[in-house]
Amino acid sequence: MGKVRGHWQKKWRWQRVTKLMARDGTDCTICGSSLDRHLRKPNHPQYITFDHIIPRSSGGTDDFINIRLAHRRCNEERGNDPILPDEEGALK
């Protein structure tokens, strides 16, 4: 059962990445460089992660409106800082 659940979680994750890339483009929303869909090692600094605009620790949700794509390194450097609406345009 563990393998089946893992398979569907990975499939669900990459479907979400595809939808977010269609909405936002194929660049990291923090640094602006391109995202590589072929990286599959979660510990790699260029791995695609879900960056929460309003962090979950501050009450943010996993809804599409609150998520954007970023490199692992960029997302970790940004940390828990919420993005204010006037700053969002400056980051792109």
PDB file with one MODEL, atoms N, CA, C and O in Angstrom:
MODEL        1
ATOM      1  N   MET A   1       0.809  -1.190   0.000  1.00  0.00           N
ATOM      2  CA  MET A   1       0.000   0.000   0.000  1.00  0.00           C
ATOM      3  C   MET A   1       0.859   1.263   0.000  1.00  0.00           C
ATOM      4  O   MET A   1       0.448   2.275  -0.568  1.00  0.00           O
ATOM      5  N   GLY A   2       2.030   1.234   0.616  1.00  0.00           N
ATOM      6  CA  GLY A   2       2.905   2.392   0.663  1.00  0.00           C
ATOM      7  C   GLY A   2       3.375   2.831  -0.714  1.00  0.00           C
ATOM      8  O   GLY A   2       3.447   4.028  -0.995  1.00  0.00           O
ATOM      9  N   LYS A   3       3.696   1.869  -1.578  1.00  0.00           N
ATOM     10  CA  LYS A   3       4.158   2.214  -2.924  1.00  0.00           C
ATOM     11  C   LYS A   3       3.045   2.871  -3.723  1.00  0.00           C
ATOM     12  O   LYS A   3       3.291   3.814  -4.475  1.00  0.00           O
ATOM     13  N   VAL A   4       1.827   2.379  -3.566  1.00  0.00           N
ATOM     14  CA  VAL A   4       0.704   2.939  -4.305  1.00  0.00           C
ATOM     15  C   VAL A   4       0.448   4.377  -3.855  1.00  0.00           C
ATOM     16  O   VAL A   4       0.245   5.262  -4.686  1.00  0.00           O
ATOM     17  N   ARG A   5       0.455   4.610  -2.548  1.00  0.00           N
ATOM     18  CA  ARG A   5       0.218   5.958  -2.030  1.00  0.00           C
ATOM     19  C   ARG A   5       1.318   6.901  -2.502  1.00  0.00           C
ATOM     20  O   ARG A   5       1.033   8.025  -2.916  1.00  0.00           O
ATOM     21  N   GLY A   6       2.563   6.458  -2.442  1.00  0.00           N
ATOM     22  CA  GLY A   6       3.675   7.288  -2.896  1.00  0.00           C
ATOM     23  C   GLY A   6       3.567   7.632  -4.364  1.00  0.00           C
ATOM     24  O   GLY A   6       3.875   8.753  -4.767  1.00  0.00           O
ATOM     25  N   HIS A   7       3.132   6.675  -5.166  1.00  0.00           N
ATOM     26  CA  HIS A   7       2.961   6.915  -6.602  1.00  0.00           C
ATOM     27  C   HIS A   7       1.936   8.022  -6.843  1.00  0.00           C
ATOM     28  O   HIS A   7       2.179   8.929  -7.639  1.00  0.00           O
ATOM     29  N   TRP A   8       0.803   7.952  -6.164  1.00  0.00           N
ATOM     30  CA  TRP A   8      -0.246   8.946  -6.381  1.00  0.00           C
ATOM     31  C   TRP A   8       0.149  10.306  -5.831  1.00  0.00           C
ATOM     32  O   TRP A   8      -0.234  11.330  -6.397  1.00  0.00           O
ATOM     33  N   GLN A   9       0.902  10.342  -4.744  1.00  0.00           N
ATOM     34  CA  GLN A   9       1.358  11.625  -4.214  1.00  0.00           C
ATOM     35  C   GLN A   9       2.316  12.298  -5.179  1.00  0.00           C
ATOM     36  O   GLN A   9       2.244  13.510  -5.384  1.00  0.00           O
ATOM     37  N   LYS A  10       3.218  11.518  -5.778  1.00  0.00           N
ATOM     38  CA  LYS A  10       4.151  12.085  -6.754  1.00  0.00           C
ATOM     39  C   LYS A  10       3.409  12.562  -7.996  1.00  0.00           C
ATOM     40  O   LYS A  10       3.697  13.635  -8.526  1.00  0.00           O
ATOM     41  N   LYS A  11       2.453  11.759  -8.457  1.00  0.00           N
ATOM     42  CA  LYS A  11       1.680  12.142  -9.635  1.00  0.00           C
ATOM     43  C   LYS A  11       0.891  13.419  -9.351  1.00  0.00           C
ATOM     44  O   LYS A  11       0.857  14.327 -10.181  1.00  0.00           O
ATOM     45  N   TRP A  12       0.256  13.489  -8.178  1.00  0.00           N
ATOM     46  CA  TRP A  12      -0.505  14.670  -7.793  1.00  0.00           C
ATOM     47  C   TRP A  12       0.407  15.897  -7.738  1.00  0.00           C
ATOM     48  O   TRP A  12       0.031  16.978  -8.192  1.00  0.00           O
ATOM     49  N   ARG A  13       1.609  15.723  -7.177  1.00  0.00           N
ATOM     50  CA  ARG A  13       2.558  16.837  -7.055  1.00  0.00           C
ATOM     51  C   ARG A  13       2.924  17.391  -8.426  1.00  0.00           C
ATOM     52  O   ARG A  13       2.894  18.604  -8.637  1.00  0.00           O
ATOM     53  N   TRP A  14       3.266  16.509  -9.352  1.00  0.00           N
ATOM     54  CA  TRP A  14       3.695  16.982 -10.673  1.00  0.00           C
ATOM     55  C   TRP A  14       2.536  17.533 -11.488  1.00  0.00           C
ATOM     56  O   TRP A  14       2.751  18.384 -12.351  1.00  0.00           O
ATOM     57  N   GLN A  15       1.316  17.074 -11.240  1.00  0.00           N
ATOM     58  CA  GLN A  15       0.151  17.683 -11.889  1.00  0.00           C
ATOM     59  C   GLN A  15      -0.026  19.118 -11.398  1.00  0.00           C
ATOM     60  O   GLN A  15      -0.353  20.018 -12.171  1.00  0.00           O
ATOM     61  N   ARG A  16       0.193  19.311 -10.114  1.00  0.00           N
ATOM     62  CA  ARG A  16       0.109  20.666  -9.543  1.00  0.00           C
ATOM     63  C   ARG A  16       1.197  21.566 -10.104  1.00  0.00           C
ATOM     64  O   ARG A  16       0.946  22.731 -10.412  1.00  0.00           O
ATOM     65  N   VAL A  17       2.407  21.029 -10.239  1.00  0.00           N
ATOM     66  CA  VAL A  17       3.508  21.814 -10.816  1.00  0.00           C
ATOM     67  C   VAL A  17       3.135  22.242 -12.239  1.00  0.00           C
ATOM     68  O   VAL A  17       3.361  23.392 -12.614  1.00  0.00           O
ATOM     69  N   THR A  18       2.573  21.340 -13.024  1.00  0.00           N
ATOM     70  CA  THR A  18       2.172  21.651 -14.392  1.00  0.00           C
ATOM     71  C   THR A  18       1.134  22.768 -14.422  1.00  0.00           C
ATOM     72  O   THR A  18       1.241  23.694 -15.226  1.00  0.00           O
ATOM     73  N   LYS A  19       0.135  22.688 -13.555  1.00  0.00           N
ATOM     74  CA  LYS A  19      -0.906  23.722 -13.517  1.00  0.00           C
ATOM     75  C   LYS A  19      -0.335  25.073 -13.095  1.00  0.00           C
ATOM     76  O   LYS A  19      -0.711  26.108 -13.646  1.00  0.00           O
ATOM     77  N   LEU A  20       0.565  25.064 -12.127  1.00  0.00           N
ATOM     78  CA  LEU A  20       1.162  26.325 -11.676  1.00  0.00           C
ATOM     79  C   LEU A  20       2.088  26.911 -12.739  1.00  0.00           C
ATOM     80  O   LEU A  20       2.165  28.131 -12.884  1.00  0.00           O
ATOM     81  N   MET A  21       2.796  26.053 -13.487  1.00  0.00           N
ATOM     82  CA  MET A  21       3.650  26.550 -14.574  1.00  0.00           C
ATOM     83  C   MET A  21       2.796  27.158 -15.685  1.00  0.00           C
ATOM     84  O   MET A  21       3.193  28.144 -16.306  1.00  0.00           O
ATOM     85  N   ALA A  22       1.630  26.575 -15.934  1.00  0.00           N
ATOM     86  CA  ALA A  22       0.738  27.137 -16.948  1.00  0.00           C
ATOM     87  C   ALA A  22       0.227  28.501 -16.510  1.00  0.00           C
ATOM     88  O   ALA A  22       0.028  29.387 -17.342  1.00  0.00           O
ATOM     89  N   ARG A  23       0.014  28.676 -15.214  1.00  0.00           N
ATOM     90  CA  ARG A  23      -0.477  29.951 -14.693  1.00  0.00           C
ATOM     91  C   ARG A  23       0.620  31.006 -14.598  1.00  0.00           C
ATOM     92  O   ARG A  23       0.428  32.147 -15.019  1.00  0.00           O
ATOM     93  N   ASP A  24       1.787  30.619 -14.037  1.00  0.00           N
ATOM     94  CA  ASP A  24       2.833  31.592 -13.692  1.00  0.00           C
ATOM     95  C   ASP A  24       4.037  31.600 -14.620  1.00  0.00           C
ATOM     96  O   ASP A  24       4.839  32.533 -14.573  1.00  0.00           O
ATOM     97  N   GLY A  25       4.180  30.602 -15.449  1.00  0.00           N
ATOM     98  CA  GLY A  25       5.358  30.496 -16.295  1.00  0.00           C
ATOM     99  C   GLY A  25       6.338  29.476 -15.731  1.00  0.00           C
ATOM    100  O   GLY A  25       6.068  28.850 -14.706  1.00  0.00           O
ATOM    101  N   THR A  26       7.456  29.313 -16.390  1.00  0.00           N
ATOM    102  CA  THR A  26       8.415  28.269 -16.022  1.00  0.00           C
ATOM    103  C   THR A  26       9.632  28.796 -15.286  1.00  0.00           C
ATOM    104  O   THR A  26      10.658  28.120 -15.226  1.00  0.00           O
ATOM    105  N   ASP A  27       9.535  29.992 -14.725  1.00  0.00           N
ATOM    106  CA  ASP A  27      10.650  30.574 -13.980  1.00  0.00           C
ATOM    107  C   ASP A  27      10.341  30.600 -12.491  1.00  0.00           C
ATOM    108  O   ASP A  27       9.183  30.664 -12.079  1.00  0.00           O
ATOM    109  N   CYS A  28      11.397  30.550 -11.699  1.00  0.00           N
ATOM    110  CA  CYS A  28      11.275  30.680 -10.251  1.00  0.00           C
ATOM    111  C   CYS A  28      10.701  32.060  -9.955  1.00  0.00           C
ATOM    112  O   CYS A  28      11.197  33.058 -10.477  1.00  0.00           O
ATOM    113  N   THR A  29       9.676  32.131  -9.137  1.00  0.00           N
ATOM    114  CA  THR A  29       9.048  33.418  -8.856  1.00  0.00           C
ATOM    115  C   THR A  29       9.855  34.263  -7.880  1.00  0.00           C
ATOM    116  O   THR A  29       9.506  35.419  -7.642  1.00  0.00           O
ATOM    117  N   ILE A  30      10.917  33.719  -7.312  1.00  0.00           N
ATOM    118  CA  ILE A  30      11.752  34.487  -6.393  1.00  0.00           C
ATOM    119  C   ILE A  30      12.987  35.033  -7.103  1.00  0.00           C
ATOM    120  O   ILE A  30      13.255  36.233  -7.045  1.00  0.00           O
ATOM    121  N   CYS A  31      13.748  34.155  -7.777  1.00  0.00           N
ATOM    122  CA  CYS A  31      14.989  34.611  -8.413  1.00  0.00           C
ATOM    123  C   CYS A  31      14.839  34.899  -9.906  1.00  0.00           C
ATOM    124  O   CYS A  31      15.653  35.626 -10.476  1.00  0.00           O
ATOM    125  N   GLY A  32      13.814  34.341 -10.543  1.00  0.00           N
ATOM    126  CA  GLY A  32      13.572  34.609 -11.955  1.00  0.00           C
ATOM    127  C   GLY A  32      14.264  33.670 -12.926  1.00  0.00           C
ATOM    128  O   GLY A  32      14.031  33.767 -14.131  1.00  0.00           O
ATOM    129  N   SER A  33      15.113  32.757 -12.441  1.00  0.00           N
ATOM    130  CA  SER A  33      15.764  31.816 -13.363  1.00  0.00           C
ATOM    131  C   SER A  33      14.835  30.623 -13.611  1.00  0.00           C
ATOM    132  O   SER A  33      13.889  30.394 -12.857  1.00  0.00           O
ATOM    133  N   SER A  34      15.114  29.880 -14.661  1.00  0.00           N
ATOM    134  CA  SER A  34      14.197  28.820 -15.078  1.00  0.00           C
ATOM    135  C   SER A  34      14.199  27.634 -14.109  1.00  0.00           C
ATOM    136  O   SER A  34      15.201  27.326 -13.463  1.00  0.00           O
ATOM    137  N   LEU A  35      13.037  26.987 -14.038  1.00  0.00           N
ATOM    138  CA  LEU A  35      12.860  25.792 -13.210  1.00  0.00           C
ATOM    139  C   LEU A  35      13.103  24.564 -14.077  1.00  0.00           C
ATOM    140  O   LEU A  35      12.743  24.556 -15.255  1.00  0.00           O
ATOM    141  N   ASP A  36      13.701  23.539 -13.513  1.00  0.00           N
ATOM    142  CA  ASP A  36      14.011  22.308 -14.237  1.00  0.00           C
ATOM    143  C   ASP A  36      13.107  21.184 -13.743  1.00  0.00           C
ATOM    144  O   ASP A  36      13.280  20.675 -12.636  1.00  0.00           O
ATOM    145  N   ARG A  37      12.140  20.802 -14.578  1.00  0.00           N
ATOM    146  CA  ARG A  37      11.192  19.740 -14.208  1.00  0.00           C
ATOM    147  C   ARG A  37      11.848  18.364 -14.131  1.00  0.00           C
ATOM    148  O   ARG A  37      11.257  17.434 -13.581  1.00  0.00           O
ATOM    149  N   HIS A  38      13.048  18.216 -14.668  1.00  0.00           N
ATOM    150  CA  HIS A  38      13.691  16.905 -14.714  1.00  0.00           C
ATOM    151  C   HIS A  38      14.432  16.554 -13.430  1.00  0.00           C
ATOM    152  O   HIS A  38      14.836  15.405 -13.254  1.00  0.00           O
ATOM    153  N   LEU A  39      14.619  17.506 -12.539  1.00  0.00           N
ATOM    154  CA  LEU A  39      15.268  17.217 -11.255  1.00  0.00           C
ATOM    155  C   LEU A  39      14.290  16.459 -10.369  1.00  0.00           C
ATOM    156  O   LEU A  39      13.171  16.919 -10.146  1.00  0.00           O
ATOM    157  N   ARG A  40      14.701  15.310  -9.867  1.00  0.00           N
ATOM    158  CA  ARG A  40      13.814  14.492  -9.043  1.00  0.00           C
ATOM    159  C   ARG A  40      14.357  14.271  -7.637  1.00  0.00           C
ATOM    160  O   ARG A  40      13.740  13.565  -6.839  1.00  0.00           O
ATOM    161  N   LYS A  41      15.505  14.868  -7.328  1.00  0.00           N
ATOM    162  CA  LYS A  41      16.090  14.707  -5.990  1.00  0.00           C
ATOM    163  C   LYS A  41      15.654  15.880  -5.123  1.00  0.00           C
ATOM    164  O   LYS A  41      16.094  17.008  -5.345  1.00  0.00           O
ATOM    165  N   PRO A  42      14.790  15.629  -4.129  1.00  0.00           N
ATOM    166  CA  PRO A  42      14.259  16.718  -3.306  1.00  0.00           C
ATOM    167  C   PRO A  42      15.310  17.536  -2.568  1.00  0.00           C
ATOM    168  O   PRO A  42      15.026  18.674  -2.191  1.00  0.00           O
ATOM    169  N   ASN A  43      16.496  17.014  -2.347  1.00  0.00           N
ATOM    170  CA  ASN A  43      17.531  17.758  -1.627  1.00  0.00           C
ATOM    171  C   ASN A  43      18.350  18.681  -2.528  1.00  0.00           C
ATOM    172  O   ASN A  43      19.151  19.472  -2.030  1.00  0.00           O
ATOM    173  N   HIS A  44      18.162  18.592  -3.841  1.00  0.00           N
ATOM    174  CA  HIS A  44      18.905  19.432  -4.781  1.00  0.00           C
ATOM    175  C   HIS A  44      18.449  20.885  -4.633  1.00  0.00           C
ATOM    176  O   HIS A  44      17.249  21.132  -4.516  1.00  0.00           O
ATOM    177  N   PRO A  45      19.379  21.861  -4.635  1.00  0.00           N
ATOM    178  CA  PRO A  45      18.988  23.265  -4.447  1.00  0.00           C
ATOM    179  C   PRO A  45      18.086  23.825  -5.557  1.00  0.00           C
ATOM    180  O   PRO A  45      17.386  24.814  -5.341  1.00  0.00           O
ATOM    181  N   GLN A  46      18.097  23.205  -6.732  1.00  0.00           N
ATOM    182  CA  GLN A  46      17.267  23.681  -7.846  1.00  0.00           C
ATOM    183  C   GLN A  46      15.933  22.935  -7.951  1.00  0.00           C
ATOM    184  O   GLN A  46      15.164  23.179  -8.880  1.00  0.00           O
ATOM    185  N   TYR A  47      15.650  22.027  -7.006  1.00  0.00           N
ATOM    186  CA  TYR A  47      14.410  21.252  -7.015  1.00  0.00           C
ATOM    187  C   TYR A  47      13.207  22.200  -6.898  1.00  0.00           C
ATOM    188  O   TYR A  47      13.271  23.193  -6.173  1.00  0.00           O
ATOM    189  N   ILE A  48      12.131  21.901  -7.594  1.00  0.00           N
ATOM    190  CA  ILE A  48      10.943  22.748  -7.575  1.00  0.00           C
ATOM    191  C   ILE A  48      10.174  22.532  -6.278  1.00  0.00           C
ATOM    192  O   ILE A  48       9.844  21.402  -5.918  1.00  0.00           O
ATOM    193  N   THR A  49       9.893  23.630  -5.583  1.00  0.00           N
ATOM    194  CA  THR A  49       9.101  23.568  -4.359  1.00  0.00           C
ATOM    195  C   THR A  49       7.894  24.496  -4.485  1.00  0.00           C
ATOM    196  O   THR A  49       7.844  25.366  -5.355  1.00  0.00           O
ATOM    197  N   PHE A  50       6.931  24.287  -3.599  1.00  0.00           N
ATOM    198  CA  PHE A  50       5.757  25.151  -3.528  1.00  0.00           C
ATOM    199  C   PHE A  50       6.041  26.230  -2.493  1.00  0.00           C
ATOM    200  O   PHE A  50       6.216  25.936  -1.310  1.00  0.00           O
ATOM    201  N   ASP A  51       6.084  27.460  -2.936  1.00  0.00           N
ATOM    202  CA  ASP A  51       6.320  28.597  -2.052  1.00  0.00           C
ATOM    203  C   ASP A  51       4.965  29.193  -1.688  1.00  0.00           C
ATOM    204  O   ASP A  51       4.196  29.586  -2.566  1.00  0.00           O
ATOM    205  N   HIS A  52       4.679  29.257  -0.401  1.00  0.00           N
ATOM    206  CA  HIS A  52       3.417  29.822   0.071  1.00  0.00           C
ATOM    207  C   HIS A  52       3.577  31.331   0.228  1.00  0.00           C
ATOM    208  O   HIS A  52       4.484  31.790   0.921  1.00  0.00           O
ATOM    209  N   ILE A  53       2.708  32.093  -0.404  1.00  0.00           N
ATOM    210  CA  ILE A  53       2.762  33.544  -0.314  1.00  0.00           C
ATOM    211  C   ILE A  53       2.490  33.972   1.124  1.00  0.00           C
ATOM    212  O   ILE A  53       3.240  34.762   1.698  1.00  0.00           O
ATOM    213  N   ILE A  54       1.415  33.445   1.698  1.00  0.00           N
ATOM    214  CA  ILE A  54       1.178  33.590   3.134  1.00  0.00           C
ATOM    215  C   ILE A  54       1.575  32.250   3.742  1.00  0.00           C
ATOM    216  O   ILE A  54       0.920  31.240   3.483  1.00  0.00           O
ATOM    217  N   PRO A  55       2.641  32.222   4.549  1.00  0.00           N
ATOM    218  CA  PRO A  55       3.141  30.945   5.083  1.00  0.00           C
ATOM    219  C   PRO A  55       2.072  30.173   5.853  1.00  0.00           C
ATOM    220  O   PRO A  55       1.192  30.763   6.481  1.00  0.00           O
ATOM    221  N   ARG A  56       2.164  28.857   5.794  1.00  0.00           N
ATOM    222  CA  ARG A  56       1.213  28.018   6.526  1.00  0.00           C
ATOM    223  C   ARG A  56       1.262  28.314   8.015  1.00  0.00           C
ATOM    224  O   ARG A  56       0.237  28.242   8.695  1.00  0.00           O
ATOM    225  N   SER A  57       2.429  28.642   8.527  1.00  0.00           N
ATOM    226  CA  SER A  57       2.559  28.949   9.955  1.00  0.00           C
ATOM    227  C   SER A  57       1.804  30.222  10.344  1.00  0.00           C
ATOM    228  O   SER A  57       1.521  30.447  11.521  1.00  0.00           O
ATOM    229  N   SER A  58       1.483  31.050   9.354  1.00  0.00           N
ATOM    230  CA  SER A  58       0.728  32.282   9.602  1.00  0.00           C
ATOM    231  C   SER A  58      -0.721  32.151   9.160  1.00  0.00           C
ATOM    232  O   SER A  58      -1.427  33.151   9.030  1.00  0.00           O
ATOM    233  N   GLY A  59      -1.160  30.934   8.930  1.00  0.00           N
ATOM    234  CA  GLY A  59      -2.555  30.707   8.539  1.00  0.00           C
ATOM    235  C   GLY A  59      -2.778  30.570   7.049  1.00  0.00           C
ATOM    236  O   GLY A  59      -3.927  30.486   6.613  1.00  0.00           O
ATOM    237  N   GLY A  60      -1.719  30.543   6.249  1.00  0.00           N
ATOM    238  CA  GLY A  60      -1.857  30.364   4.806  1.00  0.00           C
ATOM    239  C   GLY A  60      -2.316  28.957   4.472  1.00  0.00           C
ATOM    240  O   GLY A  60      -2.102  28.026   5.248  1.00  0.00           O
ATOM    241  N   THR A  61      -2.942  28.805   3.323  1.00  0.00           N
ATOM    242  CA  THR A  61      -3.469  27.502   2.908  1.00  0.00           C
ATOM    243  C   THR A  61      -2.670  26.959   1.726  1.00  0.00           C
ATOM    244  O   THR A  61      -1.757  27.610   1.219  1.00  0.00           O
ATOM    245  N   ASP A  62      -3.036  25.757   1.305  1.00  0.00           N
ATOM    246  CA  ASP A  62      -2.411  25.127   0.147  1.00  0.00           C
ATOM    247  C   ASP A  62      -3.201  25.393  -1.133  1.00  0.00           C
ATOM    248  O   ASP A  62      -2.985  24.719  -2.140  1.00  0.00           O
ATOM    249  N   ASP A  63      -4.104  26.358  -1.107  1.00  0.00           N
ATOM    250  CA  ASP A  63      -4.885  26.699  -2.292  1.00  0.00           C
ATOM    251  C   ASP A  63      -3.979  27.284  -3.370  1.00  0.00           C
ATOM    252  O   ASP A  63      -2.942  27.869  -3.060  1.00  0.00           O
ATOM    253  N   PHE A  64      -4.371  27.127  -4.643  1.00  0.00           N
ATOM    254  CA  PHE A  64      -3.570  27.628  -5.757  1.00  0.00           C
ATOM    255  C   PHE A  64      -3.305  29.124  -5.653  1.00  0.00           C
ATOM    256  O   PHE A  64      -2.240  29.590  -6.059  1.00  0.00           O
ATOM    257  N   ILE A  65      -4.230  29.861  -5.129  1.00  0.00           N
ATOM    258  CA  ILE A  65      -4.061  31.312  -5.039  1.00  0.00           C
ATOM    259  C   ILE A  65      -2.936  31.702  -4.080  1.00  0.00           C
ATOM    260  O   ILE A  65      -2.403  32.808  -4.169  1.00  0.00           O
ATOM    261  N   ASN A  66      -2.574  30.802  -3.166  1.00  0.00           N
ATOM    262  CA  ASN A  66      -1.545  31.085  -2.165  1.00  0.00           C
ATOM    263  C   ASN A  66      -0.216  30.393  -2.470  1.00  0.00           C
ATOM    264  O   ASN A  66       0.726  30.498  -1.685  1.00  0.00           O
ATOM    265  N   ILE A  67      -0.130  29.694  -3.592  1.00  0.00           N
ATOM    266  CA  ILE A  67       1.083  28.922  -3.907  1.00  0.00           C
ATOM    267  C   ILE A  67       1.679  29.407  -5.217  1.00  0.00           C
ATOM    268  O   ILE A  67       0.968  29.757  -6.159  1.00  0.00           O
ATOM    269  N   ARG A  68       2.998  29.416  -5.247  1.00  0.00           N
ATOM    270  CA  ARG A  68       3.755  29.681  -6.467  1.00  0.00           C
ATOM    271  C   ARG A  68       4.972  28.774  -6.446  1.00  0.00           C
ATOM    272  O   ARG A  68       5.287  28.188  -5.410  1.00  0.00           O
ATOM    273  N   LEU A  69       5.660  28.650  -7.572  1.00  0.00           N
ATOM    274  CA  LEU A  69       6.801  27.741  -7.678  1.00  0.00           C
ATOM    275  C   LEU A  69       8.117  28.474  -7.455  1.00  0.00           C
ATOM    276  O   LEU A  69       8.300  29.612  -7.888  1.00  0.00           O
ATOM    277  N   ALA A  70       9.029  27.789  -6.767  1.00  0.00           N
ATOM    278  CA  ALA A  70      10.346  28.364  -6.503  1.00  0.00           C
ATOM    279  C   ALA A  70      11.364  27.242  -6.350  1.00  0.00           C
ATOM    280  O   ALA A  70      11.010  26.103  -6.044  1.00  0.00           O
ATOM    281  N   HIS A  71      12.625  27.576  -6.566  1.00  0.00           N
ATOM    282  CA  HIS A  71      13.703  26.623  -6.283  1.00  0.00           C
ATOM    283  C   HIS A  71      13.756  26.368  -4.775  1.00  0.00           C
ATOM    284  O   HIS A  71      13.384  27.236  -3.985  1.00  0.00           O
ATOM    285  N   ARG A  72      14.208  25.204  -4.384  1.00  0.00           N
ATOM    286  CA  ARG A  72      14.339  24.894  -2.955  1.00  0.00           C
ATOM    287  C   ARG A  72      15.220  25.933  -2.261  1.00  0.00           C
ATOM    288  O   ARG A  72      14.868  26.434  -1.193  1.00  0.00           O
ATOM    289  N   ARG A  73      16.361  26.254  -2.866  1.00  0.00           N
ATOM    290  CA  ARG A  73      17.294  27.213  -2.265  1.00  0.00           C
ATOM    291  C   ARG A  73      16.629  28.577  -2.063  1.00  0.00           C
ATOM    292  O   ARG A  73      16.753  29.177  -0.995  1.00  0.00           O
ATOM    293  N   CYS A  74      15.931  29.061  -3.076  1.00  0.00           N
ATOM    294  CA  CYS A  74      15.273  30.368  -2.992  1.00  0.00           C
ATOM    295  C   CYS A  74      14.186  30.362  -1.926  1.00  0.00           C
ATOM    296  O   CYS A  74      14.052  31.314  -1.157  1.00  0.00           O
ATOM    297  N   ASN A  75      13.417  29.293  -1.888  1.00  0.00           N
ATOM    298  CA  ASN A  75      12.329  29.176  -0.931  1.00  0.00           C
ATOM    299  C   ASN A  75      12.867  29.126   0.499  1.00  0.00           C
ATOM    300  O   ASN A  75      12.294  29.743   1.396  1.00  0.00           O
ATOM    301  N   GLU A  76      13.947  28.407   0.714  1.00  0.00           N
ATOM    302  CA  GLU A  76      14.532  28.317   2.055  1.00  0.00           C
ATOM    303  C   GLU A  76      15.144  29.658   2.474  1.00  0.00           C
ATOM    304  O   GLU A  76      15.063  30.032   3.644  1.00  0.00           O
ATOM    305  N   GLU A  77      15.753  30.379   1.538  1.00  0.00           N
ATOM    306  CA  GLU A  77      16.331  31.686   1.855  1.00  0.00           C
ATOM    307  C   GLU A  77      15.252  32.700   2.201  1.00  0.00           C
ATOM    308  O   GLU A  77      15.451  33.545   3.074  1.00  0.00           O
ATOM    309  N   ARG A  78      14.113  32.622   1.524  1.00  0.00           N
ATOM    310  CA  ARG A  78      13.016  33.543   1.801  1.00  0.00           C
ATOM    311  C   ARG A  78      12.434  33.271   3.178  1.00  0.00           C
ATOM    312  O   ARG A  78      11.992  34.191   3.866  1.00  0.00           O
ATOM    313  N   GLY A  79      12.436  32.028   3.569  1.00  0.00           N
ATOM    314  CA  GLY A  79      11.969  31.666   4.904  1.00  0.00           C
ATOM    315  C   GLY A  79      10.487  31.872   5.099  1.00  0.00           C
ATOM    316  O   GLY A  79       9.684  31.537   4.228  1.00  0.00           O
ATOM    317  N   ASN A  80      10.127  32.416   6.230  1.00  0.00           N
ATOM    318  CA  ASN A  80       8.735  32.545   6.649  1.00  0.00           C
ATOM    319  C   ASN A  80       8.163  33.934   6.412  1.00  0.00           C
ATOM    320  O   ASN A  80       7.092  34.254   6.929  1.00  0.00           O
ATOM    321  N   ASP A  81       8.854  34.760   5.644  1.00  0.00           N
ATOM    322  CA  ASP A  81       8.385  36.122   5.411  1.00  0.00           C
ATOM    323  C   ASP A  81       7.180  36.116   4.476  1.00  0.00           C
ATOM    324  O   ASP A  81       7.242  35.544   3.387  1.00  0.00           O
ATOM    325  N   PRO A  82       6.084  36.750   4.894  1.00  0.00           N
ATOM    326  CA  PRO A  82       4.944  36.845   3.972  1.00  0.00           C
ATOM    327  C   PRO A  82       5.250  37.852   2.873  1.00  0.00           C
ATOM    328  O   PRO A  82       5.994  38.809   3.088  1.00  0.00           O
ATOM    329  N   ILE A  83       4.681  37.634   1.707  1.00  0.00           N
ATOM    330  CA  ILE A  83       4.868  38.549   0.583  1.00  0.00           C
ATOM    331  C   ILE A  83       3.680  39.483   0.551  1.00  0.00           C
ATOM    332  O   ILE A  83       2.535  39.038   0.470  1.00  0.00           O
ATOM    333  N   LEU A  84       3.942  40.758   0.614  1.00  0.00           N
ATOM    334  CA  LEU A  84       2.878  41.747   0.555  1.00  0.00           C
ATOM    335  C   LEU A  84       2.512  41.996  -0.900  1.00  0.00           C
ATOM    336  O   LEU A  84       3.374  41.871  -1.770  1.00  0.00           O
ATOM    337  N   PRO A  85       1.252  42.349  -1.197  1.00  0.00           N
ATOM    338  CA  PRO A  85       0.824  42.530  -2.596  1.00  0.00           C
ATOM    339  C   PRO A  85       1.694  43.503  -3.400  1.00  0.00           C
ATOM    340  O   PRO A  85       1.924  43.261  -4.584  1.00  0.00           O
ATOM    341  N   ASP A  86       2.187  44.596  -2.797  1.00  0.00           N
ATOM    342  CA  ASP A  86       3.008  45.548  -3.549  1.00  0.00           C
ATOM    343  C   ASP A  86       4.408  45.014  -3.816  1.00  0.00           C
ATOM    344  O   ASP A  86       5.075  45.481  -4.739  1.00  0.00           O
ATOM    345  N   GLU A  87       4.866  44.043  -3.030  1.00  0.00           N
ATOM    346  CA  GLU A  87       6.192  43.441  -3.244  1.00  0.00           C
ATOM    347  C   GLU A  87       6.160  42.344  -4.291  1.00  0.00           C
ATOM    348  O   GLU A  87       7.184  42.046  -4.905  1.00  0.00           O
ATOM    349  N   GLU A  88       4.993  41.734  -4.504  1.00  0.00           N
ATOM    350  CA  GLU A  88       4.907  40.592  -5.395  1.00  0.00           C
ATOM    351  C   GLU A  88       5.333  40.950  -6.815  1.00  0.00           C
ATOM    352  O   GLU A  88       6.040  40.171  -7.453  1.00  0.00           O
ATOM    353  N   GLY A  89       4.923  42.099  -7.322  1.00  0.00           N
ATOM    354  CA  GLY A  89       5.313  42.509  -8.668  1.00  0.00           C
ATOM    355  C   GLY A  89       6.794  42.795  -8.780  1.00  0.00           C
ATOM    356  O   GLY A  89       7.377  42.607  -9.848  1.00  0.00           O
ATOM    357  N   ALA A  90       7.415  43.241  -7.708  1.00  0.00           N
ATOM    358  CA  ALA A  90       8.841  43.571  -7.715  1.00  0.00           C
ATOM    359  C   ALA A  90       9.701  42.330  -7.806  1.00  0.00           C
ATOM    360  O   ALA A  90      10.837  42.399  -8.274  1.00  0.00           O
ATOM    361  N   LEU A  91       9.178  41.188  -7.366  1.00  0.00           N
ATOM    362  CA  LEU A  91       9.960  39.955  -7.373  1.00  0.00           C
ATOM    363  C   LEU A  91      10.026  39.302  -8.740  1.00  0.00           C
ATOM    364  O   LEU A  91      10.946  38.531  -9.013  1.00  0.00           O
ATOM    365  N   LYS A  92       9.079  39.593  -9.587  1.00  0.00           N
ATOM    366  CA  LYS A  92       9.049  38.919 -10.906  1.00  0.00           C
ATOM    367  C   LYS A  92       9.936  39.599 -11.896  1.00  0.00           C
ATOM    368  O   LYS A  92      10.026  39.164 -13.045  1.00  0.00           O
TER     369      LYS A  92
ENDMDL
END
